């Protein structure tokens, strides 16, 4: 068997063994088995990228007439780079979880579900056709549901898991229709068969197909209007946030769209501008929301939403290679930030409010400095990974001035809310006894942070791993208009954060009416809740009317009253219980029998 099949089978076998053999009785062994399994898949992925393995022969799965569907793997640079991200960050998250989840009562279930997620995500990355991808797409949805709701006894975690699952189902419904439309246009589900002019139809049909496929990315990558599930998903364990909601699952939508755009080989894709604007607006709205969040994980969650909007915007601007480059760099430094936040939460007795932290740079120097490095990369400080990849997106937006200046504004907002977090949580004096008692986490937890901190600088220079076709990232420093705008955005955001939050004990903007709108997420959740209730009440009223007045009142009730009337008629006049009445009826009957017998 080709070793590459182990990228699929090893995580699946590990999940089955943990869930059905080791269980909670051998929780520590289950954690080690899950971590070692992920380490082995990372080693296989690295060997594959280095050229040690070739692609395995695909298996014929379904054959209908002259058409067949294969289970096979795809092996271009796009898939190889994404596999390094999935397996690399997956392994570091497993290692971090050994410390973070050490005392969790359901540790075995947690690691079993992590392995199931690794199996599902690997399937999305390596799928050679849309049907295979969709199957693993749904398995990722199941995995995220199980991991977000890991602490299911906590009501907010259970609700967050359901919210994520249902929001993604809405996007996936459109995605499935889009897949069928693409197959109808091109005559194939295989990515390799969609190019060379196969993707040709009227502009209206092509736009509908593209936007329906994009619905899958709207759900998975949490774009407006289906963005609402991602911040709530922070109710899951923090390592889950790093793996699923920063580096891999939410990036699956961007990866899928890049795979689709590369496959159809069109210079201009109908509907691409719609995709670009949805990404741009999501990026801006999420950044505004992040400016007034006080939960350290929620700040990073809205940051993720904003950066995903950047990537989607790049894809819509027909620069999927720039979007994937940013995905590649963002995965490492955002995983660093999420794991860093996990270390902070762990050290502060699971306190997540940044206004109850402070002074952590002195208490937790390794965690704090790694978090600052991740922040520098996210805010595009020159010579960090985020600087190079964000420059690529700004270059892609240069020909569209409204989106370009929107992207620059988002860059300034990103610097503002991230350094707000740094000034409040890591600098100044301790604001709570939990922060006062904080101390550096164990090496099993800070070692992954150190590795990710290195990747926050080094990832752009791994040129052979950059997941795009025929794309060489620019890792030089060129002082031009775009660079000036990027550095200018950083300076503006940093100065505002410094002036407003350096040394502050409470948020000076908390009572501002506009900031309250940002803090309450533009009341979008409340709007959705109102619509659901309104629609539910209307449906309930219609059902009540049909049940009470039509079905019970006219149909069932009418038949009941008719039967009752006939019953009363016979009961009162025929079955009355009067002997003389019975004798009279008998006499009448005898006379009638004689009459019909004799005279007829």
MOKAJO-V464492 format. One record per pair of residues at least 12 apart in sequence whose ideal C-beta (glycine too) atoms are under 6 Angstrom apart, sorted by the first residue. I is the first residue (numbers start at 0). J is the second residue. D is the distance in whole Angstrom. If there is no record, write none. Layout:
I:J:D
I:J:D
This chain:
1:55:3
2:43:6
2:52:6
3:52:5
3:55:5
4:55:6
5:43:6
6:40:6
6:43:6
6:121:5
7:121:6
9:36:5
9:40:6
10:114:5
10:117:4
10:118:4
11:118:4
13:33:6
13:36:4
13:114:4
14:111:5
14:114:4
14:115:4
17:29:5
17:107:6
17:110:6
17:111:4
18:111:4
21:107:6
22:107:6
23:107:5
26:106:4
26:107:4
29:107:4
29:110:5
30:97:6
30:106:6
30:110:5
33:110:4
33:113:6
33:114:5
34:93:4
37:89:5
37:90:5
37:93:5
38:90:5
40:86:5
41:86:4
41:87:6
41:90:5
44:82:5
44:83:6
44:86:5
48:79:5
54:72:5
54:74:5
57:69:4
57:71:3
58:70:5
71:127:4
72:125:4
73:125:6
73:127:5
77:466:5
78:124:6
78:125:6
80:327:6
80:464:5
80:465:6
80:466:3
81:124:5
81:254:6
81:466:5
82:124:6
83:464:5
84:330:5
85:120:5
85:247:5
88:246:5
88:330:6
88:334:5
89:117:5
91:447:4
92:238:5
92:241:5
92:242:4
94:447:5
95:238:5
95:338:5
95:444:6
95:447:5
96:238:5
97:443:5
98:441:5
98:443:4
98:444:4
99:238:6
99:341:6
99:345:6
109:149:6
112:145:5
112:146:5
115:142:5
116:142:4
119:135:5
119:138:4
119:139:4
119:142:5
120:139:6
120:247:5
122:135:3
123:135:5
123:251:5
128:188:4
128:189:5
129:178:5
129:188:5
130:188:5
139:248:6
140:167:5
143:163:6
143:243:5
143:248:6
144:160:5
144:164:5
146:235:5
146:239:5
147:159:5
147:160:4
147:163:6
147:232:5
147:235:4
148:160:3
149:235:6
149:236:6
155:234:5
156:234:4
159:231:4
159:232:6
159:234:4
162:228:5
162:231:5
163:228:4
163:232:5
166:225:5
166:228:4
167:218:4
170:214:5
170:215:6
170:217:5
170:218:2
170:225:5
171:215:6
171:218:6
173:211:5
173:214:3
174:214:5
174:215:3
176:211:5
177:208:6
177:211:3
177:212:4
180:208:4
181:208:5
184:200:5
185:197:4
185:198:6
190:262:4
193:262:4
193:263:5
194:264:4
198:263:4
202:269:5
205:269:4
206:269:4
206:270:4
209:268:6
209:270:4
210:270:5
212:259:6
213:274:6
216:252:3
216:255:6
216:256:5
219:251:5
219:252:4
220:249:5
220:252:3
220:253:6
220:307:5
221:249:6
221:304:6
222:277:6
222:281:5
222:311:6
223:280:6
223:281:5
226:304:6
227:524:6
229:300:6
229:304:6
230:297:6
230:300:4
232:244:5
233:296:4
233:297:6
233:300:5
237:341:3
240:337:5
241:334:5
241:337:4
241:338:5
245:303:5
245:333:4
245:334:5
245:337:5
246:330:4
246:334:5
249:307:6
250:326:5
253:310:5
253:322:6
253:326:5
256:314:5
257:319:4
257:323:5
260:319:5
261:468:5
271:315:5
271:317:6
274:315:3
275:312:5
275:315:3
275:316:5
278:308:5
278:311:3
278:312:3
278:315:6
279:312:5
279:402:5
279:405:5
281:308:4
282:305:5
282:308:3
282:309:5
282:409:5
283:405:6
283:409:6
285:301:5
285:304:4
285:305:4
286:305:4
286:409:5
286:412:4
287:517:5
288:301:5
288:517:6
288:520:5
289:301:4
289:302:6
289:416:4
290:416:5
290:517:6
291:514:5
291:517:4
291:518:4
293:352:5
293:353:6
293:354:6
294:351:5
295:340:5
295:351:5
295:353:5
296:340:6
296:351:6
298:420:6
299:336:5
299:337:6
306:329:5
309:392:5
310:322:4
310:325:5
310:326:5
313:392:5
313:395:5
316:395:5
318:395:4
320:467:4
320:470:4
321:391:4
321:392:5
321:395:5
323:466:5
323:467:5
324:388:5
324:391:5
324:465:6
324:472:5
325:388:4
325:392:6
327:465:6
327:466:6
328:384:4
328:385:6
328:388:4
328:458:5
328:459:6
331:451:6
331:454:4
331:458:5
332:373:5
332:376:4
332:377:6
332:455:4
334:451:6
335:373:4
335:451:4
335:455:6
336:373:4
338:447:6
338:448:6
339:366:6
339:369:6
339:370:4
339:448:6
342:366:4
342:440:5
342:444:6
346:363:6
346:437:4
346:440:6
347:433:4
347:434:6
347:437:5
348:433:5
350:433:5
353:420:6
353:423:5
353:424:4
355:430:6
355:431:4
356:424:4
356:434:5
357:427:5
357:428:6
357:429:5
357:430:4
357:434:5
358:428:5
358:429:4
359:424:6
359:425:5
360:425:5
362:437:4
363:439:5
365:439:6
365:445:5
367:425:5
369:448:4
369:452:4
372:452:5
372:455:5
373:455:6
374:417:5
374:421:6
376:455:4
377:417:6
378:413:6
378:414:4
378:417:6
378:489:6
379:485:6
384:455:6
384:458:5
384:459:5
387:459:4
387:474:5
393:406:6
393:481:5
407:484:5
407:488:5
410:488:4
411:488:4
411:491:5
411:492:4
414:489:5
414:492:3
414:493:5
415:492:4
415:495:5
415:496:5
418:493:6
418:496:4
419:496:5
419:500:5
422:500:4
422:501:5
423:500:6
427:502:5
459:472:6
459:474:5
460:474:6
